[in-house]
Amino acid sequence: MLNGDLFIGGERRAAGRRFRAYDPGKGAEIPEPAFAEATALDVADACARAEAAFEAYSSRPLAERAAFLEAVATRIEALGDALLERAQAESGLPLARLQGERGRTCGQLRLFGKEVLEGGWQGLRIDEADAARVPPKPDLRLRHVPLGPVAVFGASNFPLAFSTAGGDTASALAAGCPVVVKGHPAHPGTSELVAIAFEEAIRETGMPAGVFSLLQGASNDIGAALVADPRIAAVGFTGSRAGGTALMRIAAARPVPIPVYAEMSAVNPVVLLPQALKARGAALAQGFVASLTMGAGQFCTNPGLLLALAGPELDAFLADAGGHVSTAPAQVMLSAGIHAAYERGKAELAGSAGMRQVAQGQADSAPNRGAAGLFTMTGAELLADPERAHEIFGATSLVVACADEAELLAVLRALEDQLTATLHADAQDLEAARRLLPTLERKAGRILANGWPTGVEVTHAMVHGGPFPATSDGRSTSVGTLAIERFLRPVCYQDLPEALLPEALRGEGAAGIPLRLNGTRRL
Amino acid sequence: MLNGDLFIGGERRAAGRRFRAYDPGKGAEIPEPAFAEATALDVADACARAEAAFEAYSSRPLAERAAFLEAVATRIEALGDALLERAQAESGLPLARLQGERGRTCGQLRLFGKEVLEGGWQGLRIDEADAARVPPKPDLRLRHVPLGPVAVFGASNFPLAFSTAGGDTASALAAGCPVVVKGHPAHPGTSELVAIAFEEAIRETGMPAGVFSLLQGASNDIGAALVADPRIAAVGFTGSRAGGTALMRIAAARPVPIPVYAEMSAVNPVVLLPQALKARGAALAQGFVASLTMGAGQFCTNPGLLLALAGPELDAFLADAGGHVSTAPAQVMLSAGIHAAYERGKAELAGSAGMRQVAQGQADSAPNRGAAGLFTMTGAELLADPERAHEIFGATSLVVACADEAELLAVLRALEDQLTATLHADAQDLEAARRLLPTLERKAGRILANGWPTGVEVTHAMVHGGPFPATSDGRSTSVGTLAIERFLRPVCYQDLPEALLPEALRGEGAAGIPLRLNGTRRL
C-alpha cells in the first residue's frame, strides 16, 4: 500500500532523494518503502495548490465542509490494522495506545465537523443602520473568515492525533483553510497512509484537490521553506522548543509575518498541599508515577516537576514514589534522537549540583529504551539554579522540597510558563490553594485539582495551551473546539447590498446560527 | 493645570530632561509647561506598578471595572474647554472635530464599560463530568482572563480617541489589564490633562494606582524600553509602519515574545464600478474629495487609491474631482514632521515615471499647511511600479485607470493588504462586484459599498484592522467592542472544587452571562 510518495495537492510525486523510516523498538531502519524527500519545488507547488484551492474550499457550504471532515475520519478507520501496525513499528508505541489514539483522531475530526455546523465560531454580529442619526449610522455586519493556507507540522509523540490528520489539521480545515502538512520523519509510513485516506475523502466529497498536501523529508529545510512561503497564512506545530522558536523566527522575518501556533515545552508543575499529602500520600505516589511513566513520559503534559513542603510526609511520599519508579520497566522511546536527548537530559540533571537521585527505573539493554528517573532538590537549590526546572522529554521528574509556602510560591513564580498546573488539595488545603491560584492562572493554560495533567480531553472547554514558552501564543489552544479560532480573522461589511452579503449575514442573520444583533446575543 | 509631570502608577514625577510641545498651526513651540522626559527608571517603575496592580485590578467585580471606565469618561468631560483648547493648539485640528472626538472617546469608554458588564467576552464554557465514561470524563470549565499589563502608544492623529484614554486603553482596561501609556510627543499637554482625569477616576473608584501610568518624551528609546520590559504582556499602537514594525521586532526578540497590535498603514482602495461611475460620477467626485480632504487627509482610512476603468466617464470624474481638489484650502497638519513627510511623499509621487498630476489644492504659506493632491496613472503603470500605491499620509490620492476588469483585479491583487476596501456599485455592477469580493475579503478588514472609508463607527460589528501591513495582526480590530479580545487568553479549570472556581464558572455558570454548556450555547 505504501509507495513513499509525496501528496502535492492531488498529485503524487516521488523523485530524487529518499529517506527511510526507523523502527525504534528494533533499533533498525524499516527497509520499505523508501520515502521521497520533498524539494523546494514540491513545497512551492503544494503551497500554490493550497492557495488555488482556498476560495473554492472556504466558500463551500458548511455542511459539505463538515461532511469532508467526517469522510476523512471514516477513511482513516477503513485503513484498519495496517495503520496501527505501521504506526507501532515507526513509533514504538503499544498497539492499545495507538488504538485509543486513532479513536481520538477520528473523534476529533468528527467533533470539528459538528463544530463547523454549529456555526458560532463565525462570531456573527450585525449592527443595523440608523438613517435618522446625525451623522447617519451605517449598516455593519461582521463574520470571521479563514486566514488562508495553513502549514501543519506532524508531532512525533502523537503519530495520529497530532500529525497528518491531527488536531491542527482538523481545526484548520474546519476553519476553511487548506492544509499543507510537513510529515514528521519519525513516522512517514503512518503519514502516507493517512494521506491516502485524505485522497479518498477528497475524491468522495468532491473537494478541491489542493485542500491537502503531504510533504515528507528528514531535512529541516523543508519546514523552513514551507513557513517562509508567501502563500502560507499560519502555522500549527507541536514539538520541541528549539523547533518551535525556529519557526517563530522564520515567520516573524517574512515580508508578511504570519501567526505561529507552536506547542513546545512544559514541566507541568504539580503541587502536593500538606493535608492532601498527609491524608493520601501513598495514593498520590502511585498516581504520580503512573502519570509520569505513561507512554514513556512522552506527553507534553507529563508531570516533570512536583512541589511540596519538606517534612516526614514528603519523605514518605518520595519513598513510595521511588519504589514505584524503581520497578517501572524501561519503555521504547519514539526515536533514537529522542532517546538520546532523554538520556543526556537525565544525566545532566543527575550531575547537577545538589541533586539527589531518589530512584531509577528498570534498565533494558534493548534499543531506545528509556528508564524512568526520580530526583529531588530543595526549593532554595532550585531558585539558585532554575534551569533544573526545564523539560526533560521522557519519564523523569524532579521533586522540589520547599521550606514553607512562601518558598513554594517563589519557586512557582520563578518557573517558566506552562501548559498545565496541578494542585492536590484536601478541604483543609483550600485556603493555601486559593493563595496559589492567581499565580497558576498567570502561568498555565489549564489548572487541575486532584488529578494528573496527562490526558487531554478533546472537548469544548479544554485549553491545551499556555503562555510562552509553553506555546508560542498563549491566546489559543491546540486541543478542543476553541482551536478553530486560531485560523480565523474578522471582516466587517458596511452597507453592502443584500445580494453581495454572505448568506449567514443577510437580513437578521441565518436562522440557528448564534448572532449578536445590535449588541444583543441571539441563539 | 499642567505641570509637565509624568504619572507613574499614582506618583507624579518631573525631573531631568524636558521637552516642549509644538503648535503646528503657528509653527512655534508652546512655551509652558516643559514636559518631563521619562527615563529608563521611570519606564521600569511604571511597569512594576502595573504588574503589582494586575491581580487587584483584574479580580475586582466587573461592575467596579465598568464604573471605573465610566468615571474616566466623566472626568474627561469635566476637563471642559481646557482639554479641547490644548488639543487644538497641539494638533492643529479644528475645535469642532475635537469636540466630536471627545464625544467619541467618552462614548468609547462607556461602551467598553457596558461590554464589561455584558460578560460574553469571557467566553465561558463548561463541560460537565461523566464519571460513568471509561475513562471518566473530568469536569472542565473555561474562561478568558486578561493577559497582564499592556503598553499603549498614543497616536498623533487622534489626540483623544486613540491616545491616552483612547480605544487601546479602553479595551485593555475593559479586559482587566493595567495600562502604561507612552504619550505621543505631538500632544503632551493633552495627554497630561487626560492623565489628570485618570488620576481622579482612580481615586474616586478606589482602583489600584498602578492601573494607569503616563510616560512622556520625544525619544523612541522610551517606547522601546517599554515594549522590552518583561512585565508588559501586550502592546497597542497606532502610527507609522516604520514605528509599528520596529515594535514588532522588539516584541519578537524578547526572551518572552508578546503580541503587538499595531495599526500601521493603508491606502484603502476604492473601486468605482462602471455603472455607478456613469450614473453618478459627479456625486462620487464630490464625496471622494470630501473624504480625501477631511482632517487634512490624516486618517488611517483615507481613500488614497481609486480604481476604475479608463474611458470618458473616468475622464469626467477626474475633471470633477480635480476641480474640487483645486479649490480645497490647505489645512494645518498634525506636526512639522508629518507635514514634511507629506510634502516629500507627494513630490516623490509627482516625480515618478508616468505620473500625471490631475490637480493641486490651494497653497498656503502659513506653517505646516498641506495642500491636497490628485494624481493618475494607468493600471499597467502601477503594476510595473507597485510602490506608487504605498500610503502618503495626508490628502493625496492616486486614481488608477485600468484597461479592463481583469487589469483592475490584477491591480487589487498586487496591492498590499488594507484596512478597508470600497466598492461603488449600482444594480448593473453587482456581478462585477461579486467577482471582486473574494479578493477584497483576503485584503481588508472592512469592505464598504457605496460609501467612503473615513468614519469608523465605534460599535459591535466594526472591524478596524486587516492583514499585515495594514496591521501587525489581522486577527483583531482596534475599534469596536471586539477589540477587548486582543488582551485575553483562555484558561481551563479541571475538576476544581467549587470553592476555588471563579464565581462566573460555578454550578451551571453565572446567571445572565453567555455560556456554552456541554457544547450548547445559553444566554
Interface residues (C-beta under 8 A of the other chain):
Chain A: E55 S59 E118 G120 G123 R125 I126 D127 P135 K137 P138 L140 R141 L142 V145 L147 G148 M248 R249 A252 V256 P257 P259 D417 A425 L430 A433 R434 L437 P438 E441 R442 A444 G445 R446 I447 L448 A449 N450 G451 G455 E457 T459 H460 A461 M462 V463 G465 P467 F468 P469 S472 D473 G474 R475 S476 T477 T481 L482 L488 R489 P490 V491 C492 Y493 Q494 D495 L496 P497 A499 L500 P514 R516 N518 G519 R521 R522 L523
Chain B: E55 S59 E118 G120 G123 R125 I126 D127 P135 K137 P138 L140 R141 L142 V145 L147 G148 M248 R249 A252 V256 P257 P259 D417 A425 L430 A433 R434 L437 P438 E441 R442 A444 G445 R446 I447 L448 A449 N450 G451 G455 E457 T459 H460 A461 M462 V463 G465 P467 F468 P469 S472 D473 G474 R475 S476 T477 T481 L482 L488 R489 P490 V491 C492 Y493 Q494 D495 L496 P497 A499 L500 P514 R516 N518 G519 R521 R522 L523
